[in-house]
Amino acid sequence: MDAPNVSFEVAKDDLASAVSWVARNLPSKPTQPVLRAMLITADDDGLEFAGFDYEVSTKVRIPAEVNQPGRIAVAGKLIAEITATLPSKPIKVFVEGSMVQLVCGSSRFELPSIPLDDYPTLPALPEVTGAINPRLFIDAVTQVAAAAGRDDTLPMLTGVHMEIDGENVTLTATDRFRLALRSFQWAPAVADAQAKLLIPAKNLLENARTLDANSSEPVEIAVGTGESIGADGLFGIHIEDRQTTTRMLDADFPNVAPLLPKQHKSMASVEISALQDAIRRVALVTDRNAQIRMQFSPGEVILSAGGSDAGHAEESVPCAYTGEDELLIAFNPGYLRDGLSVIRTNRVVFGFTEASRPAILVPEPEEMPEANADGMFPTPETDFTYLLMPVRLPG
């Protein structure tokens, strides 16, 4: 229902919020010029703004005074930049010829309208599969996405694996050097829902970051119901007046369960903020983020790095350590910081098997596990685990 004389008036804050949200998902360098467009539909229910680049689609609705209904399209990122700079006054938008006029106070902009003949049809949102508290969803995605790969030649590692088992959901991501796993409960639309999905981590994290953690509305995850869960290949999110879809990855996520140790020869508990500060200082002398050595012993962990032209650094941090007499292990400081930054307790618990084997980082439980008859410590009960590969020590 394209119309040459579309006309509406809208509150500045409503417009700015809507166009900035849609614009952030539009491609900076589209494969087709028409994909830079933001579709604006004016009807009896207000305004709908939409964008689509074949991978990600976004739609948002806001109230407005519509004088003449219809549909137009303009450069999405440009209208978002313009709107953000305008004063807090009502904004009038109307069409004159091939130009879209935008008037706010004494400001006036003319934007060329974009023909929609070649614009792809936006995908429909799949059926809602389940709902989750926004704060919980944001936290879980943020924790797991930190471990996702960024190498597009290994697409199966650039995603977040989502396993749905009734009311239980598990998110997992790995780049081969670290692994993050987060479990939580949600409200499934169907009690026995079962699915294994692989969602691009970058897009999932972007979507999570745009949500309002304080919203009273649940986040609805839409990937279908029954036998058709995931069949559309689309991962949909709907909350309040916003919805988005992302094309899921067509790849097999590796079986990571065997990588997670169930018991440990030694365990350590360290205050996160003190450890983060020490890592930041000691890492200043590492060669290209190479490694930080950690010498664990009862009462302290000694961090050290360097030894080349950059110099040497060493710092001791108090530590509750039990198990073998002492342990020397080395980690990539960037990966170590990433893990510590998404653990929500004041202290982190490390679990070690061998200095050459992956270690786990988990939130400190209310009670630390005690060693069993074999002198091994079971993994604490936790909803989040960060598994980190050590760096090989020289010699």
Secondary structure, DSSP 8 states (H G I E B T S, - for coil): -B-TT-EEEE-HHHHHHHHHHHHTTS-SS-SSGGGGEEEEEEETTEEEEEEE-SSEEEEEEE--EEEE-EEEEEEHHHHHHHHHHS-SS-EEEEEETTEEEEEETTEEEEEE----TT---------EEEEE-HHHHHHHHHHHHTT----TTSGGGSEEEEEEETTEEEEEEE-SSEEEEEEEE-EESSTT-EEEEEEEHHHHHHHHHTS-TT-SS-EEEES-SGGGTTTTSEEEEEETTEEEEEE---S-----GGGS-SEESEEEEEEHHHHHHHHHHHGGGSSTT--EEEEEETEEEEEEEEEETTEEEEEEEEEEEESSS-EEEEE-HHHHHHHHHT--SSEEEEEES-TTS-EEEEE--SS-----TTS-EE----SEEEEE-------
